[in-house]
């Protein structure tokens, strides 16, 4: 948990011992431009096409991972500024398989970095993977951002 706090505090979270707010930090990374409805529709259609290609692919798992990583920034861009339940409305039945694939990829990446290492080395490798790359993202950060958006989609106060 300390690694996560350090990671979030370096991105603008709290360092006073209280829990940092995760949602604004994760969601704010990709909300830089205002998109027209045509741009949103084009992005959504492209995302759906990439997802269909990903699901129907019989490529080796490494190639499928690369395809999923290519979808993550687009997913974040399309859905970063939408309200609750909009992802399900717009992305349709593809939401569940996309969420499953994204979460499995996170587990796989954490296991890759943690295997055959000491606890400290594994934690450092995982934290390094999850950090924002200064060149505009990073696979780990895009993975976390996508999962944050998907988790936010599942939060429905009316169901509580």
For each residue, the residues with C-beta under 8 A, 3 or more apart:
1: 4 5
2: 5 6
3: 6 7 123 124 126 127
4: 1 7 8 127
5: 1 2 8 9 13 15 20
6: 2 3 9 10 127
7: 3 4 10 11 127 130 131
8: 4 5 11 12 13 14 20 22 25
9: 5 6 12 13 14 15 20
10: 6 7 13 131
11: 7 8 25 131 132
12: 8 9 25
13: 5 8 9 10 20 21 22 25
14: 8 9 17 18 19 20 21
15: 5 9
16:
17: 14
18: 14
19: 14
20: 5 8 9 13 14 25
21: 13 14 24 25
22: 8 13 25 26 148
23: 26 27 148 152
24: 21 27 28
25: 8 11 12 13 20 21 22 28 29
26: 22 23 29 144 145 148
27: 23 24 30 31 80 145 148 149 152
28: 24 25 31
29: 25 26 76 132 137 141 145
30: 27 73 76 77 80 145
31: 27 28 80 81
32:
33:
34:
35: 39 40 43
36: 39 40
37: 40 41
38: 41 42
39: 35 36 42 43
40: 35 36 37 43 44 78
41: 37 38 44 45
42: 38 39 45 46
43: 35 39 40 46 47 74 77 78
44: 40 41 47 48 78 90 91
45: 41 42 48 49
46: 42 43 49 50 74
47: 43 44 50 51 71 74 75 78 91
48: 44 45 51 52 91 92 94
49: 45 46 52 53
50: 46 47 53 54 67 70 71 74
51: 47 48 54 55 71 94 97 98
52: 48 49 55 56 94
53: 49 50 56 57 67
54: 50 51 57 64 67 68 71 101
55: 51 52 94 97
56: 52 53
57: 53 54 63 64 67
58:
59: 63 64 67
60: 63 64
61: 64 65
62: 65 66
63: 57 59 60 66 67
64: 54 57 59 60 61 67 68
65: 61 62 68 69 105 108
66: 62 63 69 70
67: 50 53 54 57 59 63 64 70 71
68: 54 64 65 71 72 101 102 105
69: 65 66 72 105 139 142 143
70: 50 66 67 73 74
71: 47 50 51 54 67 68 74 75 98
72: 68 69 75 76 102 139 142 143 145 146
73: 30 70 76 77 137 142
74: 43 46 47 50 70 71 77 78
75: 47 71 72 78 79 98 146 149
76: 29 30 72 73 79 80 142 145 146 149
77: 30 43 73 74 80
78: 40 43 44 47 74 75 90
79: 75 76 82 86 87 90 91 149
80: 27 30 31 76 77 145 149
81: 31
82: 79 86 87 90
83: 86
84: 152 153 155 156
85: 88 89 153 156
86: 79 82 83 89 90 153
87: 79 82 90 91 95 149 150 153
88: 85 91 92 95 153
89: 85 86 92
90: 44 78 79 82 86 87
91: 44 47 48 79 87 88 94 95 98
92: 48 88 89 95
93: 96 97
94: 48 51 52 55 91 97 98
95: 87 88 91 92 98 99 150 153
96: 93 99 100
97: 51 55 93 94 100 101
98: 51 71 75 91 94 95 101 102 150
99: 95 96 102 103 147 150
100: 96 97 103 104
101: 54 68 97 98 104 105
102: 68 72 98 99 105 106 143 146 147 150
103: 99 100 106 107 147
104: 100 101 107 108
105: 65 68 69 101 102 108 109 143
106: 102 103 109 110 143 144 147
107: 103 104 110 111
108: 65 104 105 111 112
109: 105 106 112 113 129 139 140 143
110: 106 107 113 114 126
111: 107 108 114 115
112: 108 109 115
113: 109 110 117 122 125 126 129
114: 110 111 117 122 125 126
115: 111 112 122
116:
117: 113 114 121 122 125
118: 121 122
119: 122 123
120: 123 124
121: 117 118 124 125
122: 113 114 115 117 118 119 125 126
123: 3 119 120 126 127
124: 3 120 121 127 128
125: 113 114 117 121 122 128 129
126: 3 110 113 114 122 123 129 130
127: 3 4 6 7 123 124 130 131
128: 124 125 131
129: 109 113 125 126 138 139 140
130: 7 126 127 140 141 143 144
131: 7 10 11 127 128 138 140 141
132: 11 29 137 138 141
133: 136 137 138 141
134:
135:
136: 133
137: 29 73 132 133 141 142
138: 129 131 132 133 141 142
139: 69 72 109 129 142 143
140: 109 129 130 131 143 144
141: 29 130 131 132 133 137 138 144 145
142: 69 72 73 76 137 138 139 145 146
143: 69 72 102 105 106 109 130 139 140 146 147
144: 26 106 130 140 141 147 148
145: 26 27 29 30 72 76 80 141 142 148 149
146: 72 75 76 102 142 143 149 150
147: 99 102 103 106 143 144 150 151
148: 22 23 26 27 144 145 151 152
149: 27 75 76 79 80 87 145 146 152 153
150: 87 95 98 99 102 146 147 153 154
151: 147 148 154 155
152: 23 27 84 148 149 155
153: 84 85 86 87 88 95 149 150
154: 150 151
155: 84 151 152
156: 84 85 159 160
157: 160
158:
159: 156
160: 156 157
